[in-house]
Amino acid sequence: MTGSTTGPSTGPSTGPSTGPSSGPRRDLPKALGGSLLVLVGLLALSLNLRPAAVAVGPVLPEVRAGLHLSATMAGLLTSLPVLAFASFGALAPRLARLVGLHRVTLAGLLLVVAGLGVRVLTDDAWLFLALSMVALAGMATANVLLPSLVKLHFPHRVGPVTALYTTAMSAGLTAALVLTVPISNAWGGWRTGLGIWAVLALLAALPWTVLVVHDLRPSGETTTIPLLAVARTRLGLAMAFAFGLQGLQAYAIFGWFAQLWRDAGYSPVAAGALVGLVAGTSVPVSLWLPAAAARRESQVGIFLGVASCYLVGYAGLLVAPHTLAIPSAILIGIGTCTFALVLTLLGLRARTPDGTAALSAFCQSSGYLIAALGPFAVGALHDATGGWRGPITLLLALVVPLMVLGARVSRPRALEDELEPLARANR
């Protein structure tokens, strides 16, 4: 692996010291046979952190027909990912401290396997929803721990490793969006198209069965940073709202835009391919973006440039959703890379793995409460207006506060610097 974040970005955020809890842990990759195994595990994990959330979108009409889902239940199904992130993500750091970081990661993957594999066997709508939540709970837990795993094993390569795992996430997202419909058509229906992703998750769990053997047990050196303490910092609040607004955009897009393009005249396969183009565009951008951001002292310009692509892409959909579908999908795909930027900032805005875990847990659990409004709001506006102009206009307007908050959290600062005055005041 090449590249380093030892330039300006390693000042307050990724400096040489990773805190008291990371001293003995830095030798962990050697005990595991080298950092390559950790990296393979991270990439395999990342590849599986989106299919559970987005694979339903391209076949949602077929799922609704097969399970007799009402519009309300369909809206709940599309909102389950963000609800899972909000409810289960906050538990991840505590679970990791209790039983071990790698053990919790493996358990999360096994929940994904169980939920995805069993839900396609049922005809009961509520059981399907419950098993979907099981899979998403595992996904949410592992998702929150990813930045902390990167900070623990690759403290001086946060940017390059984040680039690799966000690219893997984008690849998994693209595959789920593009391949679910063709697999469904070729192999007997939507149940096969959704169930196949359980097999991929099972394969991804294999490296972690080795990693957990050498997992660290909790020790007195582990530092606990309460999520409420993070909530009292300006950085924590700004990061949470920025995370929430980018998640609102992404989950509205991946939950509803396949239907949008079907209503605009595209076939189900073509509509899924267009949403896949949104995700696919983010793959090369995500490979470059985090490392480029980590090399900069300030990420303001790069954040504003990426987010502004949303504005142009949505404008294209307002003008001509069919004719301008492809350029709009590409621009919106670049806009979704604000996710990769925010994940990079989670690693750059804390000095220690514990600080990164706390910041990640707070931002993702509270941020996804905001993001959960996206699919509901888009669905409600679509039902109320009978079209897509209202929902697209809403998404376009919400890009503005995303850009304002993104600029704020892109300036160099560290969570620990804001926690220290609070700790002194409480003594």
C-alpha positions in Angstrom: 0.0 0.0 0.0 1.3 3.4 -0.9 0.4 6.8 0.3 0.4 8.3 3.8 -1.5 10.8 5.7 1.5 12.2 7.4 1.2 15.6 5.8 -0.8 18.4 7.2 -3.7 16.1 8.1 -1.6 14.4 10.8 -1.5 17.4 13.0 -4.4 17.4 15.3 -6.2 14.4 13.7 -3.9 11.6 12.8 -0.7 12.4 14.7 1.8 9.8 15.8 0.2 9.2 19.2 -3.0 7.3 19.1 -3.8 7.6 22.7 -3.2 5.4 25.8 -5.6 2.7 24.6 -3.7 2.1 21.4 -0.2 1.4 22.7 -0.3 -2.4 22.9 -2.8 -2.7 20.1 -0.4 -1.4 17.5 1.4 -4.7 17.3 -1.9 -6.5 16.6 -1.4 -6.8 12.8 1.9 -8.7 13.4 0.1 -11.1 15.7 -2.4 -11.7 12.9 0.2 -12.5 10.3 0.6 -9.0 8.9 -1.7 -6.1 8.1 -2.7 -7.7 4.8 -5.1 -10.1 6.5 -6.7 -7.1 8.3 -7.0 -5.2 5.1 -8.6 -8.2 3.3 -11.0 -8.5 6.2 -11.9 -4.8 6.0 -12.5 -4.9 2.3 -14.6 -8.1 2.5 -16.6 -6.5 5.2 -17.1 -3.2 3.4 -18.3 -5.1 0.3 -21.2 -6.4 2.3 -22.3 -3.2 4.1 -24.7 -2.0 1.5 -26.5 -4.9 -0.3 -28.7 -5.6 2.8 -29.8 -2.0 2.7 -30.4 -1.3 -1.1 -31.0 -4.6 -2.8 -34.8 -4.4 -2.2 -35.1 -1.1 -4.1 -34.8 -2.4 -7.6 -37.3 -5.2 -6.9 -39.6 -3.3 -4.5 -42.7 -3.6 -6.7 -42.2 -7.4 -7.0 -41.6 -7.7 -3.2 -44.7 -5.7 -2.5 -46.8 -8.0 -4.8 -45.2 -11.2 -3.4 -45.7 -10.3 0.2 -48.9 -8.1 -0.2 -47.2 -5.1 1.3 -49.2 -1.9 1.7 -47.6 1.4 0.8 -47.0 2.1 4.5 -45.2 -1.1 4.9 -43.2 -0.5 1.8 -42.2 2.9 3.2 -41.2 1.2 6.4 -39.1 -1.4 4.5 -37.2 1.3 2.7 -36.6 3.2 6.0 -35.4 0.2 8.0 -31.7 0.7 7.1 -31.5 4.2 8.6 -33.6 3.1 11.6 -31.2 0.2 12.2 -28.2 2.5 12.0 -29.8 4.9 14.5 -30.8 2.2 17.0 -28.0 -0.4 16.8 -25.1 1.8 15.7 -24.9 3.5 19.1 -24.4 0.1 20.8 -21.4 -0.9 18.7 -18.5 0.8 20.7 -19.8 -0.6 24.0 -20.2 -4.1 22.6 -16.6 -3.9 21.2 -15.2 -2.9 24.6 -17.1 -5.8 26.3 -16.3 -8.7 23.9 -13.7 -7.4 21.5 -13.7 -5.3 18.3 -13.1 -8.2 15.9 -15.6 -10.5 17.6 -18.4 -7.9 17.3 -17.5 -7.4 13.7 -17.8 -11.1 13.0 -21.1 -11.3 14.9 -22.4 -8.4 12.8 -21.6 -10.3 9.6 -23.2 -13.4 10.8 -26.4 -11.5 11.6 -26.3 -10.2 8.0 -26.0 -13.8 6.7 -28.9 -15.0 8.9 -31.2 -12.1 8.2 -30.7 -12.1 4.4 -30.7 -15.9 4.1 -33.9 -16.6 6.1 -36.1 -13.7 5.1 -36.5 -14.9 1.5 -38.0 -18.1 2.8 -41.0 -16.5 4.4 -44.4 -15.4 3.0 -45.2 -13.3 6.1 -44.7 -9.6 5.6 -44.0 -8.8 9.2 -41.5 -11.6 9.6 -39.8 -10.4 6.4 -39.5 -7.0 7.9 -38.2 -8.4 11.2 -35.5 -10.5 9.5 -34.6 -7.5 7.4 -34.0 -5.7 10.6 -31.8 -8.5 11.9 -29.6 -8.2 8.8 -29.5 -4.5 9.0 -28.6 -4.6 12.7 -25.5 -6.6 11.9 -24.7 -4.2 9.0 -25.2 -1.1 11.2 -22.9 -2.5 14.0 -20.1 -3.3 11.6 -20.5 0.0 9.8 -20.0 2.0 12.9 -16.8 0.1 13.9 -15.1 0.4 10.5 -13.5 3.9 11.1 -12.3 2.7 14.5 -10.8 -0.5 12.9 -9.0 1.7 10.4 -7.7 4.1 13.1 -6.5 1.1 15.2 -4.7 -0.9 12.5 -3.7 1.9 10.1 -3.4 5.1 12.2 -1.0 6.8 9.7 -2.9 5.7 6.6 -6.4 6.7 7.4 -6.9 8.4 4.0 -5.7 5.6 1.7 -7.4 2.8 3.7 -10.6 4.7 3.9 -10.4 5.2 0.1 -10.1 1.4 -0.3 -12.9 0.5 2.0 -15.3 3.2 0.8 -14.6 2.0 -2.8 -15.4 -1.6 -1.7 -18.6 -0.3 -0.2 -19.5 1.5 -3.4 -18.7 -1.7 -5.4 -21.0 -3.7 -3.2 -23.7 -1.0 -3.5 -23.4 -1.0 -7.3 -23.5 -4.8 -7.6 -26.6 -5.0 -5.5 -28.4 -2.3 -7.5 -27.3 -3.6 -10.9 -27.4 -7.3 -10.4 -30.4 -7.9 -8.2 -33.0 -7.6 -11.1 -31.0 -9.8 -13.6 -30.4 -12.5 -11.0 -34.1 -12.4 -10.1 -35.1 -12.7 -13.7 -32.6 -15.5 -14.5 -33.0 -17.6 -11.3 -36.6 -17.7 -10.4 -37.7 -14.4 -9.0 -37.0 -11.7 -6.4 -36.3 -14.2 -3.6 -33.2 -15.5 -5.3 -32.2 -12.0 -6.3 -32.2 -10.9 -2.6 -31.0 -14.2 -1.1 -27.8 -14.3 -3.1 -26.3 -11.5 -1.0 -26.4 -13.8 2.1 -23.8 -16.0 0.3 -21.5 -13.0 -0.3 -21.8 -12.1 3.4 -20.9 -15.6 4.4 -17.7 -15.5 2.3 -16.8 -12.2 3.8 -17.1 -13.6 7.3 -14.2 -16.1 6.7 -11.3 -13.7 7.3 -12.9 -12.6 10.5 -13.0 -16.1 11.9 -9.2 -15.9 11.9 -9.1 -12.4 13.2 -11.2 -13.1 16.3 -8.8 -15.8 17.5 -6.3 -13.0 18.3 -8.9 -10.5 19.4 -7.9 -8.3 22.4 -9.8 -8.8 25.6 -11.0 -5.7 27.5 -8.4 -4.2 29.7 -8.1 -1.4 32.1 -6.3 0.7 29.5 -9.4 1.0 27.4 -10.7 4.6 27.4 -14.5 5.2 27.5 -15.8 8.4 25.8 -19.5 8.7 26.5 -21.7 9.6 23.5 -23.3 12.3 25.6 -20.0 14.0 25.9 -19.6 13.9 22.1 -23.1 15.4 21.9 -22.0 18.4 23.9 -19.2 19.4 21.5 -19.7 21.6 18.5 -17.8 19.3 16.3 -19.9 16.3 17.3 -23.1 18.1 16.6 -22.0 19.5 13.3 -20.6 16.1 12.2 -23.9 14.4 13.2 -26.1 16.8 11.2 -23.7 16.6 8.2 -23.8 12.8 8.4 -27.5 12.8 8.7 -28.1 15.1 5.7 -25.8 13.2 3.4 -27.5 9.9 4.5 -30.9 11.5 3.9 -29.9 12.2 0.3 -28.4 8.7 -0.2 -31.2 6.7 1.2 -33.9 8.7 -0.6 -31.9 8.1 -3.9 -31.3 4.4 -3.4 -34.8 3.8 -2.0 -36.9 5.6 -4.6 -35.0 6.6 -7.7 -35.4 3.2 -9.4 -39.2 3.9 -9.1 -38.6 7.4 -10.3 -36.9 6.3 -13.5 -39.5 3.5 -14.0 -42.2 6.2 -13.9 -40.2 8.2 -16.3 -40.5 5.5 -18.9 -37.6 3.1 -18.3 -37.9 -0.6 -17.9 -37.2 -2.2 -14.5 -33.8 -3.4 -15.7 -32.9 0.0 -17.1 -34.1 1.8 -14.1 -32.0 -0.4 -11.8 -29.0 0.1 -14.1 -29.5 3.9 -13.8 -29.4 3.7 -10.0 -26.4 1.4 -10.4 -24.8 4.1 -12.5 -25.3 6.5 -9.5 -23.5 4.0 -7.3 -21.0 3.0 -9.9 -19.9 6.6 -10.5 -18.9 6.8 -6.8 -16.5 3.8 -7.1 -13.6 5.6 -8.9 -14.3 8.9 -7.1 -14.3 7.2 -3.7 -11.0 5.5 -4.6 -9.4 8.9 -5.0 -11.4 11.2 -2.7 -10.5 10.2 0.9 -6.7 10.0 0.3 -6.9 13.4 -1.5 -8.9 14.9 1.3 -6.5 13.5 4.0 -3.5 15.1 2.3 -5.1 18.5 2.8 -5.1 20.5 6.0 -8.6 21.7 5.2 -11.2 19.8 3.2 -13.6 22.7 2.7 -13.1 23.2 -1.0 -13.2 19.5 -1.9 -16.4 19.0 0.1 -18.2 21.9 -1.5 -17.1 20.8 -5.0 -18.5 17.3 -4.5 -21.7 18.4 -2.9 -22.5 20.9 -5.6 -22.8 18.1 -8.1 -26.1 17.3 -6.4 -27.4 20.7 -7.3 -26.7 20.2 -11.0 -27.9 16.6 -11.1 -31.2 17.3 -9.4 -31.7 20.3 -11.8 -31.4 17.9 -14.7 -34.1 15.6 -13.3 -36.4 18.6 -12.8 -35.9 19.6 -16.5 -36.0 16.2 -18.2 -35.9 13.1 -16.0 -35.9 10.7 -19.0 -33.7 12.6 -21.5 -31.1 13.8 -18.9 -31.2 10.6 -16.8 -27.6 9.5 -17.6 -25.8 12.8 -16.9 -28.0 13.4 -13.9 -27.2 9.9 -12.5 -23.5 10.6 -13.0 -23.6 13.9 -11.2 -25.8 12.6 -8.4 -23.3 9.7 -8.1 -20.5 12.2 -7.5 -22.7 13.9 -4.9 -23.1 10.7 -3.0 -19.4 10.7 -2.4 -20.0 13.1 0.4 -20.5 9.9 2.3 -16.8 8.9 1.7 -15.8 12.4 2.7 -17.7 12.3 6.0 -16.2 8.8 6.8 -12.8 10.2 6.2 -13.5 13.1 8.5 -14.5 10.7 11.2 -10.9 9.4 11.2 -9.3 12.8 10.8 -11.3 14.6 13.5 -10.2 12.4 16.4 -6.7 11.5 17.6 -7.4 8.0 19.1 -9.3 4.9 18.1 -11.6 5.4 21.1 -12.3 9.0 20.0 -12.9 7.8 16.5 -15.3 5.1 17.7 -17.2 7.5 19.9 -17.4 10.1 17.2 -18.5 7.5 14.6 -21.1 6.0 16.9 -22.6 9.3 17.9 -22.6 10.7 14.3 -24.0 7.6 12.8 -26.7 6.8 15.4 -28.0 10.3 15.7 -27.3 11.2 12.0 -29.4 8.3 10.8 -32.4 9.6 12.7 -32.2 12.5 10.4 -31.5 10.3 7.4 -34.6 8.2 8.2 -36.7 11.2 7.2 -35.5 11.0 3.6 -37.4 7.9 2.3 -40.5 8.8 4.3 -40.5 12.4 3.1 -39.9 11.5 -0.6 -42.6 8.8 -0.4 -45.1 11.2 1.3 -44.4 14.0 -1.2 -44.8 11.6 -4.1 -48.1 10.3 -2.8 -49.3 13.9 -2.1 -48.4 15.4 -5.4 -48.6 12.4 -7.7 -45.2 13.1 -9.2 -41.5 13.5 -8.6 -41.0 17.3 -8.9 -41.8 17.9 -5.3 -39.5 15.3 -3.9 -36.6 16.3 -6.1 -37.1 20.0 -5.2 -36.9 19.0 -1.5 -33.7 17.0 -2.0 -32.2 19.9 -3.9 -33.1 22.4 -1.2 -31.5 20.2 1.5 -28.2 20.2 -0.3 -27.7 23.8 1.0 -27.4 23.0 4.7 -25.3 19.9 3.8 -22.8 22.2 2.2 -22.8 24.7 5.1 -22.2 21.9 7.7 -19.7 20.2 5.4 -17.7 23.3 5.2 -17.8 23.7 9.0 -16.5 20.1 9.8 -13.9 20.2 7.0 -11.8 22.7 8.9 -9.0 21.2 10.9 -9.9 20.5 14.6 -9.9 17.5 16.9 -12.7 16.0 19.1 -10.4 15.6 22.0 -9.6 19.3 22.1 -13.3 20.0 22.6 -13.7 17.3 25.2 -10.9 18.4 27.5 -12.6 21.7 28.5 -15.8 19.8 29.2 -13.9 17.2 31.3 -12.2 20.0 33.3 -15.5 21.7 33.9 -17.0 18.5 35.4 -14.2 17.9 37.8 
